[in-house]
Amino acid sequence: VSWTVTLSILFLVYLYSPSLRATQTASERAIAWSQSGGLVAFCCHFFTDIGSPAGNPQFYTPGANGNAIGTTFDIRRAVIDGTPENVEFLAKLDILAGELKKLRDAGVPVIWRPFHEVGGTWFWWSAHGPTPFIQAYRLMFTRFTQTHGLTNLIWVFNPIDSTTTMEDWYPGDDVVDMITLDTYPAAGS
């Protein structure tokens, strides 16, 4: 029997600041893992500057998960060409693409789970409903595949439940390869 284990990695602070990004080695660790026979999965905590307290980028919405601060970054504006939110969104997508290209160039397929736990109100990408989320997901897909040539990604849709979120927030068969769920059941269930 042969076992392959998936290494699930998070681009945690890659979008927080250039100085923190310079200290990170997630891509290199993932390449080494893949070369030893493992599978690689990535997601990202997508920090934003716009809408966050100055010098303190956030990905949670204000008050989410007991967080007193948060970001009011508006995904509806992020999908409109030329808005400040769109400029920041695209620039941060390009940072992520740079890391994912390292994996592509090393021949590493990546299970890519962007915008995890969609449908919950605790992340900015879910704060304004399914329509702008779907637009942002599809914009990321197009930018990664067409602009950056990322052909090594297995695209994951990751809603918080399998009922209304699954149906209402689904970006489409043409941009999703896999569906996963994040669930937080009550203790004992």
C-alpha positions as CSV (number, residue, x, y, z in Angstrom):
1,V,0.0,0.0,0.0
2,S,1.3,3.4,-0.9
3,W,0.1,6.6,0.9
4,T,0.3,10.1,-0.3
5,V,-0.3,12.8,2.2
6,T,-1.5,16.3,1.3
7,L,0.4,19.2,2.7
8,S,-2.1,22.0,3.2
9,I,-0.3,25.4,3.3
10,L,-1.5,28.9,3.9
11,F,-0.2,32.0,2.2
12,L,-0.7,33.6,5.6
13,V,1.2,36.9,5.6
14,Y,2.2,37.0,1.9
15,L,-0.3,39.8,1.4
16,Y,0.3,41.6,4.7
17,S,3.5,43.4,3.9
18,P,6.6,43.1,1.6
19,S,8.8,42.7,4.7
20,L,6.9,39.8,6.1
21,R,6.5,38.2,2.6
22,A,10.3,38.3,2.3
23,T,10.6,35.9,5.3
24,Q,8.2,33.3,3.9
25,T,9.2,30.0,2.4
26,A,5.8,28.3,1.8
27,S,6.3,27.8,-1.9
28,E,9.8,26.3,-1.4
29,R,8.5,24.0,1.3
30,A,5.6,22.9,-1.0
31,I,8.0,22.2,-3.8
32,A,10.2,20.0,-1.6
33,W,7.0,18.2,-0.3
34,S,5.8,17.5,-3.8
35,Q,9.3,16.2,-4.9
36,S,9.1,13.7,-2.0
37,G,5.8,12.4,-3.3
38,G,3.3,14.5,-1.5
39,L,0.3,16.5,-2.7
40,V,0.1,20.2,-2.2
41,A,-2.9,22.4,-1.2
42,F,-2.8,26.1,-0.7
43,C,-5.3,28.8,0.5
44,C,-4.7,32.4,1.4
45,H,-5.6,34.9,4.1
46,F,-6.2,37.8,1.7
47,F,-5.2,40.9,3.7
48,T,-6.3,44.3,2.3
49,D,-5.0,47.7,3.0
50,I,-8.0,49.7,1.8
51,G,-10.7,49.6,4.5
52,S,-8.3,48.4,7.2
53,P,-6.7,50.5,9.9
54,A,-3.6,52.3,8.6
55,G,-0.6,50.1,8.7
56,N,-2.7,47.1,9.9
57,P,-4.1,45.1,7.0
58,Q,-7.0,42.8,7.8
59,F,-9.0,40.0,6.2
60,Y,-11.7,39.7,8.8
61,T,-14.7,42.0,8.7
62,P,-15.1,44.3,11.8
63,G,-16.3,42.4,14.8
64,A,-15.9,39.0,13.2
65,N,-14.6,36.2,15.5
66,G,-14.3,38.7,18.4
67,N,-11.9,40.8,16.4
68,A,-12.4,44.5,17.4
69,I,-10.9,45.7,14.2
70,G,-11.3,44.5,10.6
71,T,-11.5,45.6,7.0
72,T,-14.4,47.2,5.2
73,F,-12.7,46.4,1.9
74,D,-15.6,46.3,-0.6
75,I,-15.5,43.3,-3.0
76,R,-18.2,45.0,-5.1
77,R,-15.7,47.7,-6.0
78,A,-12.8,45.3,-6.4
79,V,-14.4,43.9,-9.5
80,I,-14.8,47.3,-11.2
81,D,-11.9,48.2,-13.4
82,G,-9.8,51.1,-12.2
83,T,-11.2,51.6,-8.7
84,P,-8.7,51.7,-5.9
85,E,-10.0,48.4,-4.6
86,N,-9.6,46.9,-8.1
87,V,-6.0,48.1,-8.3
88,E,-5.2,46.6,-4.9
89,F,-7.0,43.4,-5.6
90,L,-5.2,42.9,-9.0
91,A,-1.8,43.8,-7.4
92,K,-2.3,41.2,-4.7
93,L,-3.4,38.6,-7.2
94,D,-0.2,39.2,-9.0
95,I,1.8,38.6,-5.8
96,L,0.1,35.3,-5.3
97,A,0.6,34.4,-8.9
98,G,4.3,35.0,-8.5
99,E,4.4,32.4,-5.8
100,L,2.2,29.9,-7.6
101,K,4.4,30.3,-10.7
102,K,7.3,28.9,-8.6
103,L,5.3,25.8,-8.1
104,R,4.2,25.6,-11.8
105,D,7.8,26.0,-12.9
106,A,8.8,23.1,-10.6
107,G,6.0,20.9,-12.1
108,V,3.9,21.0,-8.9
109,P,0.2,20.7,-9.2
110,V,-1.6,22.8,-6.5
111,I,-5.0,22.2,-5.0
112,W,-5.9,26.0,-4.9
113,R,-8.6,26.9,-2.4
114,P,-9.2,30.7,-2.8
115,F,-11.6,32.6,-0.7
116,H,-12.1,29.9,1.8
117,E,-15.3,29.6,3.9
118,V,-17.3,31.6,1.4
119,G,-20.8,32.5,2.6
120,G,-19.7,33.3,6.1
121,T,-19.8,37.0,7.0
122,W,-16.4,37.0,8.8
123,F,-14.3,37.5,5.6
124,W,-14.5,40.5,3.3
125,W,-15.0,38.3,0.3
126,S,-18.4,37.2,1.6
127,A,-19.5,40.5,3.2
128,H,-21.7,41.6,0.2
129,G,-23.3,38.5,-1.1
130,P,-22.8,36.0,-3.8
131,T,-22.7,38.1,-6.9
132,P,-19.5,40.1,-6.3
133,F,-17.9,37.0,-4.8
134,I,-18.6,35.1,-8.0
135,Q,-17.2,38.0,-10.1
136,A,-14.0,38.2,-8.0
137,Y,-13.5,34.4,-8.1
138,R,-13.9,34.4,-11.9
139,L,-11.6,37.5,-12.2
140,M,-9.0,35.6,-10.2
141,F,-9.4,32.6,-12.4
142,T,-9.0,34.6,-15.6
143,R,-6.0,36.6,-14.2
144,F,-4.2,33.4,-13.0
145,T,-4.9,31.3,-16.1
146,Q,-4.8,33.9,-18.9
147,T,-2.5,36.6,-17.7
148,H,-0.1,34.5,-15.7
149,G,-0.4,31.1,-17.4
150,L,-1.0,29.1,-14.3
151,T,-2.1,25.8,-15.6
152,N,-1.0,23.8,-12.5
153,L,-4.0,24.8,-10.3
154,I,-6.9,22.6,-9.3
155,W,-9.6,25.1,-8.5
156,V,-11.5,24.6,-5.3
157,F,-14.9,26.1,-4.3
158,N,-15.0,26.1,-0.5
159,P,-18.4,27.2,0.9
160,I,-19.4,27.1,4.6
161,D,-22.3,24.7,4.0
162,S,-23.7,22.4,1.4
163,T,-27.2,24.0,1.1
164,T,-27.9,27.6,0.2
165,T,-24.3,28.7,0.1
166,M,-23.4,25.8,-2.3
167,E,-26.2,26.8,-4.7
168,D,-26.1,30.6,-4.5
169,W,-22.4,31.2,-4.3
170,Y,-21.1,28.6,-6.8
171,P,-18.9,30.3,-9.5
172,G,-19.5,27.7,-12.2
173,D,-18.4,24.4,-13.6
174,D,-16.0,26.1,-16.0
175,V,-13.9,27.6,-13.1
176,V,-14.3,24.9,-10.4
177,D,-12.6,21.5,-10.3
178,M,-13.4,20.5,-6.8
179,I,-15.7,21.4,-4.0
180,T,-14.7,21.2,-0.3
181,L,-16.6,22.3,2.8
182,D,-15.4,23.9,6.0
183,T,-17.8,23.1,8.8
184,Y,-17.8,24.0,12.5
185,P,-20.2,21.5,14.1
186,A,-21.4,22.0,17.7
187,A,-19.4,19.9,20.2
188,G,-20.6,16.3,20.2
189,S,-22.2,16.3,16.8
